[in-house]
Amino acid sequence: MATLFIPAQWRDLTQQQSAVEIDASNLREAITELDRQFPGIHTRLFEQETVRPSIQISVDGSLNSRNLRTPLRADSEVHFLPAIGGG
């Protein structure tokens, strides 16, 4: 199963879990399943059905925030990288 790493800002939705294993063949399926298990993830990740501009997604070390058809392997790692604000 692919491992999805949850940013600290979203862990209020995942009972403080920092990572979740999901059985999915692509990134979209993984996000759909993650939101099914932890409602509210979709709202934090998407804006009008596209990934929010302030969020990058890394799949197996490659930034890939716009291609939700990216295939996942059983050993894939997915990281959600929200922009960090401040000055």
SESE-437057 format. One line per 3 residues: their letters; for each residue x negated, y, z negated of C-alpha. Coordinates in Angstrom, 2 decimals. Layout:
<nodes>
A) X,Y,Z | ...
</nodes>
This chain:
<nodes>
MAT) 0.00,0.00,0.00 | -1.15,3.53,0.74 | -2.09,5.69,-2.24
LFI) -0.60,9.19,-2.33 | -2.39,11.56,-4.69 | -0.08,14.07,-6.36
PAQ) -1.27,17.64,-7.01 | -1.12,18.81,-10.62 | 1.55,21.40,-9.69
WRD) 3.95,18.61,-8.61 | 3.41,16.12,-11.41 | 6.45,17.42,-13.27
LTQ) 8.40,15.52,-10.59 | 6.41,12.28,-10.89 | 6.44,11.81,-14.68
QQS) 2.86,13.13,-14.69 | 1.58,10.41,-12.36 | -1.47,11.58,-10.45
AVE) -1.16,8.88,-7.78 | 1.62,6.73,-6.39 | 1.36,3.64,-4.18
IDA) 3.81,3.59,-1.28 | 4.45,0.92,1.34 | 4.86,2.84,4.62
SNL) 3.61,2.58,8.19 | 3.18,6.34,8.75 | 2.96,9.62,6.88
REA) 6.64,10.57,7.40 | 7.83,7.24,5.96 | 5.51,7.67,2.98
ITE) 6.80,11.16,2.23 | 10.42,10.02,2.62 | 9.84,7.15,0.18
LDR) 7.96,9.42,-2.24 | 10.92,11.85,-2.24 | 13.34,8.95,-2.73
QFP) 11.42,7.86,-5.82 | 10.78,11.40,-7.04 | 13.47,13.81,-5.80
GIH) 12.17,17.32,-5.19 | 8.92,16.40,-3.44 | 10.45,17.18,-0.04
TRL) 11.40,20.70,-1.18 | 7.88,21.39,-2.42 | 6.29,20.05,0.75
FEQ) 8.59,21.26,3.53 | 10.06,24.53,4.71 | 12.77,24.19,7.39
ETV) 11.69,20.60,8.13 | 8.04,21.49,8.78 | 5.16,21.24,6.34
RPS) 4.78,24.52,4.50 | 1.94,26.63,5.93 | 0.36,26.78,2.47
IQI) -0.08,22.99,2.29 | -2.64,20.79,3.97 | -2.41,17.01,4.04
SVD) -5.46,14.81,4.18 | -5.14,11.23,5.40 | -8.24,9.09,4.89
GSL) -10.44,12.17,4.68 | -9.10,13.97,7.76 | -6.97,17.09,7.43
NSR) -3.70,16.41,9.13 | -0.87,18.66,8.00 | 1.29,18.66,11.11
NLR) 1.30,15.11,12.52 | 3.76,13.18,10.37 | 3.46,10.17,12.70
TPL) -0.08,9.55,11.51 | -0.35,5.81,10.87 | -1.18,4.58,7.40
RAD) -3.07,1.43,6.51 | -2.70,-0.58,3.35 | -5.83,1.11,1.98
SEV) -5.04,4.66,3.18 | -5.41,7.62,0.86 | -3.16,10.66,1.26
HFL) -3.95,13.93,-0.52 | -1.60,16.93,-0.63 | -3.63,20.13,-0.88
PAI) -1.59,23.22,-1.85 | -3.26,26.57,-1.30 | -4.80,28.09,-4.38
GGG) -3.84,31.70,-4.97 | -5.66,34.31,-6.96 | -8.42,36.74,-6.56
</nodes>
